[in-house]
Amino acid sequence: MAKCDICGKGVHFGNNVSHSHRRSNRVWKSNVQNVTCKVNGQSKRMHVCTSCLRSNKVERA
């Protein structure tokens, strides 16, 4: 799974817990998009999470 190139956000692991408290593994995946960004005047494709996109931490090309 991809990791955000800006903030480093990636996947988190945990458990689904049923009513009887039986646990099964699950994964929380962050919303990471492939985006073309401007870096030092050049366009570059990066993995960026949507929270970084919404907070304008990255300038789109």
CHARMM-style PDB file with segment names, atoms N, HN, CA, C and O in Angstrom:
ATOM      1  N   MET     1       0.848  -1.184   0.000  1.00  0.00      PROA
ATOM      2  CA  MET     1       0.000   0.000   0.000  1.00  0.00      PROA
ATOM      3  C   MET     1       0.884   1.235   0.000  1.00  0.00      PROA
ATOM      4  O   MET     1       1.983   1.224   0.555  1.00  0.00      PROA
ATOM      5  N   ALA     2       0.401   2.293  -0.623  1.00  0.00      PROA
ATOM      6  HN  ALA     2      -0.492   2.301  -1.074  1.00  0.00      PROA
ATOM      7  CA  ALA     2       1.183   3.512  -0.770  1.00  0.00      PROA
ATOM      8  C   ALA     2       1.257   4.283   0.542  1.00  0.00      PROA
ATOM      9  O   ALA     2       0.401   4.148   1.416  1.00  0.00      PROA
ATOM     10  N   LYS     3       2.292   5.085   0.652  1.00  0.00      PROA
ATOM     11  HN  LYS     3       2.987   5.195  -0.058  1.00  0.00      PROA
ATOM     12  CA  LYS     3       2.490   5.964   1.803  1.00  0.00      PROA
ATOM     13  C   LYS     3       2.606   7.389   1.280  1.00  0.00      PROA
ATOM     14  O   LYS     3       3.189   7.623   0.222  1.00  0.00      PROA
ATOM     15  N   CYS     4       2.053   8.335   2.022  1.00  0.00      PROA
ATOM     16  HN  CYS     4       1.580   8.145   2.882  1.00  0.00      PROA
ATOM     17  CA  CYS     4       2.082   9.739   1.609  1.00  0.00      PROA
ATOM     18  C   CYS     4       3.528  10.242   1.620  1.00  0.00      PROA
ATOM     19  O   CYS     4       4.250  10.065   2.602  1.00  0.00      PROA
ATOM     20  N   ASP     5       3.941  10.873   0.510  1.00  0.00      PROA
ATOM     21  HN  ASP     5       3.355  11.017  -0.287  1.00  0.00      PROA
ATOM     22  CA  ASP     5       5.301  11.396   0.413  1.00  0.00      PROA
ATOM     23  C   ASP     5       5.485  12.670   1.226  1.00  0.00      PROA
ATOM     24  O   ASP     5       6.621  13.064   1.488  1.00  0.00      PROA
ATOM     25  N   ILE     6       4.401  13.326   1.632  1.00  0.00      PROA
ATOM     26  HN  ILE     6       3.478  13.006   1.419  1.00  0.00      PROA
ATOM     27  CA  ILE     6       4.487  14.579   2.375  1.00  0.00      PROA
ATOM     28  C   ILE     6       4.526  14.321   3.883  1.00  0.00      PROA
ATOM     29  O   ILE     6       5.465  14.739   4.560  1.00  0.00      PROA
ATOM     30  N   CYS     7       3.510  13.635   4.408  1.00  0.00      PROA
ATOM     31  HN  CYS     7       2.747  13.295   3.858  1.00  0.00      PROA
ATOM     32  CA  CYS     7       3.403  13.465   5.862  1.00  0.00      PROA
ATOM     33  C   CYS     7       3.753  12.057   6.333  1.00  0.00      PROA
ATOM     34  O   CYS     7       3.884  11.836   7.537  1.00  0.00      PROA
ATOM     35  N   GLY     8       3.909  11.100   5.421  1.00  0.00      PROA
ATOM     36  HN  GLY     8       3.803  11.279   4.443  1.00  0.00      PROA
ATOM     37  CA  GLY     8       4.278   9.743   5.807  1.00  0.00      PROA
ATOM     38  C   GLY     8       3.123   8.877   6.261  1.00  0.00      PROA
ATOM     39  O   GLY     8       3.336   7.787   6.790  1.00  0.00      PROA
ATOM     40  N   LYS     9       1.897   9.348   6.060  1.00  0.00      PROA
ATOM     41  HN  LYS     9       1.723  10.234   5.630  1.00  0.00      PROA
ATOM     42  CA  LYS     9       0.725   8.572   6.481  1.00  0.00      PROA
ATOM     43  C   LYS     9       0.606   7.318   5.625  1.00  0.00      PROA
ATOM     44  O   LYS     9       0.728   7.371   4.401  1.00  0.00      PROA
ATOM     45  N   GLY    10       0.364   6.180   6.291  1.00  0.00      PROA
ATOM     46  HN  GLY    10       0.265   6.137   7.285  1.00  0.00      PROA
ATOM     47  CA  GLY    10       0.229   4.910   5.585  1.00  0.00      PROA
ATOM     48  C   GLY    10      -0.886   4.079   6.175  1.00  0.00      PROA
ATOM     49  O   GLY    10      -1.915   4.612   6.591  1.00  0.00      PROA
ATOM     50  N   VAL    11      -0.686   2.773   6.214  1.00  0.00      PROA
ATOM     51  HN  VAL    11       0.149   2.339   5.876  1.00  0.00      PROA
ATOM     52  CA  VAL    11      -1.721   1.883   6.735  1.00  0.00      PROA
ATOM     53  C   VAL    11      -1.572   1.718   8.241  1.00  0.00      PROA
ATOM     54  O   VAL    11      -0.478   1.860   8.786  1.00  0.00      PROA
ATOM     55  N   HSD    12      -2.688   1.416   8.908  1.00  0.00      PROA
ATOM     56  HN  HSD    12      -3.577   1.300   8.465  1.00  0.00      PROA
ATOM     57  CA  HSD    12      -2.703   1.094  10.326  1.00  0.00      PROA
ATOM     58  C   HSD    12      -3.357  -0.265  10.489  1.00  0.00      PROA
ATOM     59  O   HSD    12      -4.275  -0.611   9.745  1.00  0.00      PROA
ATOM     60  N   PHE    13      -2.892  -1.031  11.454  1.00  0.00      PROA
ATOM     61  HN  PHE    13      -2.147  -0.750  12.059  1.00  0.00      PROA
ATOM     62  CA  PHE    13      -3.408  -2.370  11.687  1.00  0.00      PROA
ATOM     63  C   PHE    13      -4.133  -2.424  13.018  1.00  0.00      PROA
ATOM     64  O   PHE    13      -3.778  -1.719  13.963  1.00  0.00      PROA
ATOM     65  N   GLY    14      -5.146  -3.261  13.081  1.00  0.00      PROA
ATOM     66  HN  GLY    14      -5.434  -3.834  12.313  1.00  0.00      PROA
ATOM     67  CA  GLY    14      -5.903  -3.413  14.309  1.00  0.00      PROA
ATOM     68  C   GLY    14      -6.798  -4.630  14.219  1.00  0.00      PROA
ATOM     69  O   GLY    14      -6.523  -5.560  13.462  1.00  0.00      PROA
ATOM     70  N   ASN    15      -7.872  -4.621  14.992  1.00  0.00      PROA
ATOM     71  HN  ASN    15      -8.096  -3.864  15.607  1.00  0.00      PROA
ATOM     72  CA  ASN    15      -8.782  -5.755  15.052  1.00  0.00      PROA
ATOM     73  C   ASN    15     -10.218  -5.304  14.842  1.00  0.00      PROA
ATOM     74  O   ASN    15     -10.612  -4.220  15.271  1.00  0.00      PROA
ATOM     75  N   ASN    16     -10.996  -6.155  14.173  1.00  0.00      PROA
ATOM     76  HN  ASN    16     -10.675  -7.036  13.824  1.00  0.00      PROA
ATOM     77  CA  ASN    16     -12.445  -6.071  14.242  1.00  0.00      PROA
ATOM     78  C   ASN    16     -12.852  -6.839  15.486  1.00  0.00      PROA
ATOM     79  O   ASN    16     -12.404  -7.968  15.682  1.00  0.00      PROA
ATOM     80  N   VAL    17     -13.686  -6.258  16.326  1.00  0.00      PROA
ATOM     81  HN  VAL    17     -14.051  -5.341  16.167  1.00  0.00      PROA
ATOM     82  CA  VAL    17     -14.117  -6.915  17.557  1.00  0.00      PROA
ATOM     83  C   VAL    17     -15.622  -7.123  17.474  1.00  0.00      PROA
ATOM     84  O   VAL    17     -16.384  -6.160  17.386  1.00  0.00      PROA
ATOM     85  N   SER    18     -16.047  -8.380  17.503  1.00  0.00      PROA
ATOM     86  HN  SER    18     -15.428  -9.162  17.575  1.00  0.00      PROA
ATOM     87  CA  SER    18     -17.465  -8.693  17.397  1.00  0.00      PROA
ATOM     88  C   SER    18     -18.149  -8.515  18.748  1.00  0.00      PROA
ATOM     89  O   SER    18     -17.511  -8.192  19.750  1.00  0.00      PROA
ATOM     90  N   HSD    19     -19.449  -8.732  18.748  1.00  0.00      PROA
ATOM     91  HN  HSD    19     -19.967  -8.994  17.934  1.00  0.00      PROA
ATOM     92  CA  HSD    19     -20.221  -8.591  19.984  1.00  0.00      PROA
ATOM     93  C   HSD    19     -19.753  -9.587  21.043  1.00  0.00      PROA
ATOM     94  O   HSD    19     -19.801  -9.292  22.237  1.00  0.00      PROA
ATOM     95  N   SER    20     -19.301 -10.766  20.610  1.00  0.00      PROA
ATOM     96  HN  SER    20     -19.262 -11.006  19.640  1.00  0.00      PROA
ATOM     97  CA  SER    20     -18.805 -11.774  21.556  1.00  0.00      PROA
ATOM     98  C   SER    20     -17.309 -11.614  21.827  1.00  0.00      PROA
ATOM     99  O   SER    20     -16.689 -12.493  22.427  1.00  0.00      PROA
ATOM    100  N   HSD    21     -16.732 -10.504  21.391  1.00  0.00      PROA
ATOM    101  HN  HSD    21     -17.235  -9.790  20.904  1.00  0.00      PROA
ATOM    102  CA  HSD    21     -15.322 -10.138  21.618  1.00  0.00      PROA
ATOM    103  C   HSD    21     -14.332 -11.062  20.930  1.00  0.00      PROA
ATOM    104  O   HSD    21     -13.186 -11.173  21.365  1.00  0.00      PROA
ATOM    105  N   ARG    22     -14.755 -11.724  19.867  1.00  0.00      PROA
ATOM    106  HN  ARG    22     -15.687 -11.634  19.514  1.00  0.00      PROA
ATOM    107  CA  ARG    22     -13.791 -12.447  19.026  1.00  0.00      PROA
ATOM    108  C   ARG    22     -13.125 -11.429  18.110  1.00  0.00      PROA
ATOM    109  O   ARG    22     -13.787 -10.566  17.533  1.00  0.00      PROA
ATOM    110  N   ARG    23     -11.816 -11.542  17.988  1.00  0.00      PROA
ATOM    111  HN  ARG    23     -11.279 -12.243  18.457  1.00  0.00      PROA
ATOM    112  CA  ARG    23     -11.069 -10.545  17.228  1.00  0.00      PROA
ATOM    113  C   ARG    23     -10.586 -11.127  15.901  1.00  0.00      PROA
ATOM    114  O   ARG    23     -10.121 -12.266  15.841  1.00  0.00      PROA
ATOM    115  N   SER    24     -10.702 -10.340  14.853  1.00  0.00      PROA
ATOM    116  HN  SER    24     -11.080  -9.415  14.901  1.00  0.00      PROA
ATOM    117  CA  SER    24     -10.122 -10.692  13.562  1.00  0.00      PROA
ATOM    118  C   SER    24      -9.338  -9.483  13.058  1.00  0.00      PROA
ATOM    119  O   SER    24      -9.706  -8.337  13.317  1.00  0.00      PROA
ATOM    120  N   ASN    25      -8.264  -9.754  12.344  1.00  0.00      PROA
ATOM    121  HN  ASN    25      -7.964 -10.685  12.134  1.00  0.00      PROA
ATOM    122  CA  ASN    25      -7.370  -8.686  11.898  1.00  0.00      PROA
ATOM    123  C   ASN    25      -8.030  -7.841  10.815  1.00  0.00      PROA
ATOM    124  O   ASN    25      -8.817  -8.337  10.010  1.00  0.00      PROA
ATOM    125  N   ARG    26      -7.696  -6.566  10.815  1.00  0.00      PROA
ATOM    126  HN  ARG    26      -7.057  -6.163  11.470  1.00  0.00      PROA
ATOM    127  CA  ARG    26      -8.149  -5.676   9.756  1.00  0.00      PROA
ATOM    128  C   ARG    26      -7.113  -4.591   9.520  1.00  0.00      PROA
ATOM    129  O   ARG    26      -6.197  -4.397  10.319  1.00  0.00      PROA
ATOM    130  N   VAL    27      -7.276  -3.887   8.406  1.00  0.00      PROA
ATOM    131  HN  VAL    27      -8.020  -4.044   7.757  1.00  0.00      PROA
ATOM    132  CA  VAL    27      -6.330  -2.851   8.002  1.00  0.00      PROA
ATOM    133  C   VAL    27      -7.107  -1.578   7.709  1.00  0.00      PROA
ATOM    134  O   VAL    27      -8.124  -1.617   7.016  1.00  0.00      PROA
ATOM    135  N   TRP    28      -6.636  -0.448   8.232  1.00  0.00      PROA
ATOM    136  HN  TRP    28      -5.809  -0.417   8.794  1.00  0.00      PROA
ATOM    137  CA  TRP    28      -7.162   0.863   7.871  1.00  0.00      PROA
ATOM    138  C   TRP    28      -6.220   1.447   6.833  1.00  0.00      PROA
ATOM    139  O   TRP    28      -5.039   1.658   7.108  1.00  0.00      PROA
ATOM    140  N   LYS    29      -6.742   1.710   5.640  1.00  0.00      PROA
ATOM    141  HN  LYS    29      -7.701   1.539   5.417  1.00  0.00      PROA
ATOM    142  CA  LYS    29      -5.919   2.251   4.562  1.00  0.00      PROA
ATOM    143  C   LYS    29      -6.181   3.744   4.430  1.00  0.00      PROA
ATOM    144  O   LYS    29      -7.332   4.181   4.408  1.00  0.00      PROA
ATOM    145  N   SER    30      -5.106   4.526   4.344  1.00  0.00      PROA
ATOM    146  HN  SER    30      -4.171   4.172   4.362  1.00  0.00      PROA
ATOM    147  CA  SER    30      -5.265   5.964   4.170  1.00  0.00      PROA
ATOM    148  C   SER    30      -5.593   6.264   2.712  1.00  0.00      PROA
ATOM    149  O   SER    30      -5.248   5.491   1.817  1.00  0.00      PROA
ATOM    150  N   ASN    31      -6.252   7.377   2.483  1.00  0.00      PROA
ATOM    151  HN  ASN    31      -6.532   8.005   3.209  1.00  0.00      PROA
ATOM    152  CA  ASN    31      -6.693   7.769   1.142  1.00  0.00      PROA
ATOM    153  C   ASN    31      -5.535   8.471   0.443  1.00  0.00      PROA
ATOM    154  O   ASN    31      -5.396   9.691   0.529  1.00  0.00      PROA
ATOM    155  N   VAL    32      -4.704   7.690  -0.251  1.00  0.00      PROA
ATOM    156  HN  VAL    32      -4.817   6.699  -0.320  1.00  0.00      PROA
ATOM    157  CA  VAL    32      -3.509   8.201  -0.913  1.00  0.00      PROA
ATOM    158  C   VAL    32      -3.752   8.193  -2.421  1.00  0.00      PROA
ATOM    159  O   VAL    32      -4.142   7.174  -2.992  1.00  0.00      PROA
ATOM    160  N   GLN    33      -3.516   9.346  -3.059  1.00  0.00      PROA
ATOM    161  HN  GLN    33      -3.200  10.174  -2.595  1.00  0.00      PROA
ATOM    162  CA  GLN    33      -3.760   9.507  -4.488  1.00  0.00      PROA
ATOM    163  C   GLN    33      -2.443   9.771  -5.209  1.00  0.00      PROA
ATOM    164  O   GLN    33      -1.517  10.351  -4.644  1.00  0.00      PROA
ATOM    165  N   ASN    34      -2.374   9.331  -6.475  1.00  0.00      PROA
ATOM    166  HN  ASN    34      -3.126   8.860  -6.935  1.00  0.00      PROA
ATOM    167  CA  ASN    34      -1.266   9.710  -7.342  1.00  0.00      PROA
ATOM    168  C   ASN    34      -1.567  11.083  -7.916  1.00  0.00      PROA
ATOM    169  O   ASN    34      -2.580  11.270  -8.589  1.00  0.00      PROA
ATOM    170  N   VAL    35      -0.685  12.054  -7.650  1.00  0.00      PROA
ATOM    171  HN  VAL    35       0.138  11.902  -7.102  1.00  0.00      PROA
ATOM    172  CA  VAL    35      -0.926  13.438  -8.040  1.00  0.00      PROA
ATOM    173  C   VAL    35       0.324  13.970  -8.731  1.00  0.00      PROA
ATOM    174  O   VAL    35       1.445  13.679  -8.314  1.00  0.00      PROA
ATOM    175  N   THR    36       0.122  14.750  -9.785  1.00  0.00      PROA
ATOM    176  HN  THR    36      -0.789  14.986 -10.123  1.00  0.00      PROA
ATOM    177  CA  THR    36       1.233  15.452 -10.416  1.00  0.00      PROA
ATOM    178  C   THR    36       1.400  16.795  -9.723  1.00  0.00      PROA
ATOM    179  O   THR    36       0.492  17.625  -9.739  1.00  0.00      PROA
ATOM    180  N   CYS    37       2.568  17.010  -9.111  1.00  0.00      PROA
ATOM    181  HN  CYS    37       3.306  16.335  -9.098  1.00  0.00      PROA
ATOM    182  CA  CYS    37       2.829  18.204  -8.310  1.00  0.00      PROA
ATOM    183  C   CYS    37       3.990  18.980  -8.909  1.00  0.00      PROA
ATOM    184  O   CYS    37       4.789  18.446  -9.678  1.00  0.00      PROA
ATOM    185  N   LYS    38       4.064  20.259  -8.537  1.00  0.00      PROA
ATOM    186  HN  LYS    38       3.414  20.693  -7.912  1.00  0.00      PROA
ATOM    187  CA  LYS    38       5.208  21.076  -8.926  1.00  0.00      PROA
ATOM    188  C   LYS    38       6.232  21.049  -7.806  1.00  0.00      PROA
ATOM    189  O   LYS    38       5.940  21.434  -6.674  1.00  0.00      PROA
ATOM    190  N   VAL    39       7.442  20.589  -8.133  1.00  0.00      PROA
ATOM    191  HN  VAL    39       7.678  20.276  -9.053  1.00  0.00      PROA
ATOM    192  CA  VAL    39       8.542  20.546  -7.177  1.00  0.00      PROA
ATOM    193  C   VAL    39       9.737  21.216  -7.840  1.00  0.00      PROA
ATOM    194  O   VAL    39      10.238  20.735  -8.856  1.00  0.00      PROA
ATOM    195  N   ASN    40      10.193  22.320  -7.267  1.00  0.00      PROA
ATOM    196  HN  ASN    40       9.786  22.711  -6.441  1.00  0.00      PROA
ATOM    197  CA  ASN    40      11.322  23.098  -7.796  1.00  0.00      PROA
ATOM    198  C   ASN    40      11.100  23.497  -9.258  1.00  0.00      PROA
ATOM    199  O   ASN    40      12.035  23.468 -10.058  1.00  0.00      PROA
ATOM    200  N   GLY    41       9.873  23.866  -9.604  1.00  0.00      PROA
ATOM    201  HN  GLY    41       9.113  23.890  -8.954  1.00  0.00      PROA
ATOM    202  CA  GLY    41       9.569  24.299 -10.957  1.00  0.00      PROA
ATOM    203  C   GLY    41       9.328  23.183 -11.954  1.00  0.00      PROA
ATOM    204  O   GLY    41       8.988  23.451 -13.107  1.00  0.00      PROA
ATOM    205  N   GLN    42       9.499  21.936 -11.536  1.00  0.00      PROA
ATOM    206  HN  GLN    42       9.775  21.719 -10.600  1.00  0.00      PROA
ATOM    207  CA  GLN    42       9.276  20.800 -12.423  1.00  0.00      PROA
ATOM    208  C   GLN    42       8.095  19.992 -11.920  1.00  0.00      PROA
ATOM    209  O   GLN    42       7.828  19.948 -10.719  1.00  0.00      PROA
ATOM    210  N   SER    43       7.385  19.351 -12.845  1.00  0.00      PROA
ATOM    211  HN  SER    43       7.601  19.387 -13.821  1.00  0.00      PROA
ATOM    212  CA  SER    43       6.254  18.517 -12.443  1.00  0.00      PROA
ATOM    213  C   SER    43       6.752  17.118 -12.102  1.00  0.00      PROA
ATOM    214  O   SER    43       7.598  16.558 -12.799  1.00  0.00      PROA
ATOM    215  N   LYS    44       6.218  16.569 -11.029  1.00  0.00      PROA
ATOM    216  HN  LYS    44       5.530  17.024 -10.463  1.00  0.00      PROA
ATOM    217  CA  LYS    44       6.649  15.265 -10.531  1.00  0.00      PROA
ATOM    218  C   LYS    44       5.431  14.527 -10.004  1.00  0.00      PROA
ATOM    219  O   LYS    44       4.579  15.122  -9.344  1.00  0.00      PROA
ATOM    220  N   ARG    45       5.343  13.224 -10.293  1.00  0.00      PROA
ATOM    221  HN  ARG    45       6.035  12.740 -10.830  1.00  0.00      PROA
ATOM    222  CA  ARG    45       4.243  12.420  -9.777  1.00  0.00      PROA
ATOM    223  C   ARG    45       4.583  11.946  -8.369  1.00  0.00      PROA
ATOM    224  O   ARG    45       5.671  11.426  -8.123  1.00  0.00      PROA
ATOM    225  N   MET    46       3.638  12.133  -7.448  1.00  0.00      PROA
ATOM    226  HN  MET    46       2.754  12.556  -7.648  1.00  0.00      PROA
ATOM    227  CA  MET    46       3.860  11.792  -6.048  1.00  0.00      PROA
ATOM    228  C   MET    46       2.635  11.088  -5.497  1.00  0.00      PROA
ATOM    229  O   MET    46       1.535  11.218  -6.034  1.00  0.00      PROA
ATOM    230  N   HSD    47       2.835  10.336  -4.412  1.00  0.00      PROA
ATOM    231  HN  HSD    47       3.728  10.230  -3.976  1.00  0.00      PROA
ATOM    232  CA  HSD    47       1.741   9.779  -3.625  1.00  0.00      PROA
ATOM    233  C   HSD    47       1.421  10.789  -2.530  1.00  0.00      PROA
ATOM    234  O   HSD    47       2.268  11.075  -1.684  1.00  0.00      PROA
ATOM    235  N   VAL    48       0.197  11.334  -2.539  1.00  0.00      PROA
ATOM    236  HN  VAL    48      -0.492  11.102  -3.226  1.00  0.00      PROA
ATOM    237  CA  VAL    48      -0.187  12.358  -1.568  1.00  0.00      PROA
ATOM    238  C   VAL    48      -1.538  11.985  -0.987  1.00  0.00      PROA
ATOM    239  O   VAL    48      -2.460  11.637  -1.724  1.00  0.00      PROA
ATOM    240  N   CYS    49      -1.661  12.057   0.358  1.00  0.00      PROA
ATOM    241  HN  CYS    49      -0.911  12.340   0.956  1.00  0.00      PROA
ATOM    242  CA  CYS    49      -2.949  11.772   0.991  1.00  0.00      PROA
ATOM    243  C   CYS    49      -3.879  12.966   0.804  1.00  0.00      PROA
ATOM    244  O   CYS    49      -3.426  14.089   0.580  1.00  0.00      PROA
ATOM    245  N   THR    50      -5.174  12.715   0.899  1.00  0.00      PROA
ATOM    246  HN  THR    50      -5.542  11.803   1.082  1.00  0.00      PROA
ATOM    247  CA  THR    50      -6.157  13.758   0.621  1.00  0.00      PROA
ATOM    248  C   THR    50      -6.149  14.849   1.682  1.00  0.00      PROA
ATOM    249  O   THR    50      -6.522  15.984   1.386  1.00  0.00      PROA
ATOM    250  N   SER    51      -5.738  14.544   2.904  1.00  0.00      PROA
ATOM    251  HN  SER    51      -5.435  13.622   3.145  1.00  0.00      PROA
ATOM    252  CA  SER    51      -5.664  15.597   3.918  1.00  0.00      PROA
ATOM    253  C   SER    51      -4.549  16.589   3.588  1.00  0.00      PROA
ATOM    254  O   SER    51      -4.686  17.779   3.874  1.00  0.00      PROA
ATOM    255  N   CYS    52      -3.448  16.124   2.994  1.00  0.00      PROA
ATOM    256  HN  CYS    52      -3.336  15.158   2.762  1.00  0.00      PROA
ATOM    257  CA  CYS    52      -2.389  17.040   2.553  1.00  0.00      PROA
ATOM    258  C   CYS    52      -2.843  17.843   1.338  1.00  0.00      PROA
ATOM    259  O   CYS    52      -2.482  19.012   1.205  1.00  0.00      PROA
ATOM    260  N   LEU    53      -3.628  17.235   0.453  1.00  0.00      PROA
ATOM    261  HN  LEU    53      -3.921  16.285   0.561  1.00  0.00      PROA
ATOM    262  CA  LEU    53      -4.153  17.960  -0.703  1.00  0.00      PROA
ATOM    263  C   LEU    53      -5.107  19.060  -0.270  1.00  0.00      PROA
ATOM    264  O   LEU    53      -5.058  20.169  -0.801  1.00  0.00      PROA
ATOM    265  N   ARG    54      -5.973  18.762   0.689  1.00  0.00      PROA
ATOM    266  HN  ARG    54      -6.012  17.860   1.120  1.00  0.00      PROA
ATOM    267  CA  ARG    54      -6.969  19.736   1.133  1.00  0.00      PROA
ATOM    268  C   ARG    54      -6.341  20.879   1.919  1.00  0.00      PROA
ATOM    269  O   ARG    54      -6.861  21.995   1.903  1.00  0.00      PROA
ATOM    270  N   SER    55      -5.226  20.617   2.609  1.00  0.00      PROA
ATOM    271  HN  SER    55      -4.805  19.711   2.622  1.00  0.00      PROA
ATOM    272  CA  SER    55      -4.584  21.667   3.400  1.00  0.00      PROA
ATOM    273  C   SER    55      -3.537  22.434   2.593  1.00  0.00      PROA
ATOM    274  O   SER    55      -2.784  23.231   3.153  1.00  0.00      PROA
ATOM    275  N   ASN    56      -3.488  22.194   1.272  1.00  0.00      PROA
ATOM    276  HN  ASN    56      -4.099  21.546   0.818  1.00  0.00      PROA
ATOM    277  CA  ASN    56      -2.577  22.896   0.353  1.00  0.00      PROA
ATOM    278  C   ASN    56      -1.115  22.766   0.750  1.00  0.00      PROA
ATOM    279  O   ASN    56      -0.355  23.727   0.628  1.00  0.00      PROA
ATOM    280  N   LYS    57      -0.716  21.605   1.219  1.00  0.00      PROA
ATOM    281  HN  LYS    57      -1.334  20.824   1.318  1.00  0.00      PROA
ATOM    282  CA  LYS    57       0.697  21.358   1.506  1.00  0.00      PROA
ATOM    283  C   LYS    57       1.471  21.059   0.231  1.00  0.00      PROA
ATOM    284  O   LYS    57       2.699  20.974   0.244  1.00  0.00      PROA
ATOM    285  N   VAL    58       0.738  20.898  -0.880  1.00  0.00      PROA
ATOM    286  HN  VAL    58      -0.259  20.966  -0.891  1.00  0.00      PROA
ATOM    287  CA  VAL    58       1.344  20.529  -2.153  1.00  0.00      PROA
ATOM    288  C   VAL    58       0.725  21.403  -3.246  1.00  0.00      PROA
ATOM    289  O   VAL    58      -0.473  21.684  -3.213  1.00  0.00      PROA
ATOM    290  N   GLU    59       1.539  21.830  -4.213  1.00  0.00      PROA
ATOM    291  HN  GLU    59       2.513  21.602  -4.240  1.00  0.00      PROA
ATOM    292  CA  GLU    59       1.022  22.620  -5.327  1.00  0.00      PROA
ATOM    293  C   GLU    59       0.865  21.706  -6.531  1.00  0.00      PROA
ATOM    294  O   GLU    59       1.839  21.124  -7.009  1.00  0.00      PROA
ATOM    295  N   ARG    60      -0.365  21.582  -7.018  1.00  0.00      PROA
ATOM    296  HN  ARG    60      -1.155  22.055  -6.630  1.00  0.00      PROA
ATOM    297  CA  ARG    60      -0.632  20.702  -8.150  1.00  0.00      PROA
ATOM    298  C   ARG    60      -0.151  21.344  -9.444  1.00  0.00      PROA
ATOM    299  O   ARG    60      -0.208  22.563  -9.612  1.00  0.00      PROA
ATOM    300  N   ALA    61       0.325  20.498 -10.355  1.00  0.00      PROA
ATOM    301  HN  ALA    61       0.372  19.509 -10.218  1.00  0.00      PROA
ATOM    302  CA  ALA    61       0.811  20.996 -11.653  1.00  0.00      PROA
ATOM    303  C   ALA    61      -0.337  21.165 -12.632  1.00  0.00      PROA
ATOM    304  OT1 ALA    61      -0.121  21.574 -13.773  1.00  0.00      PROA
TER     305      ALA     61
END
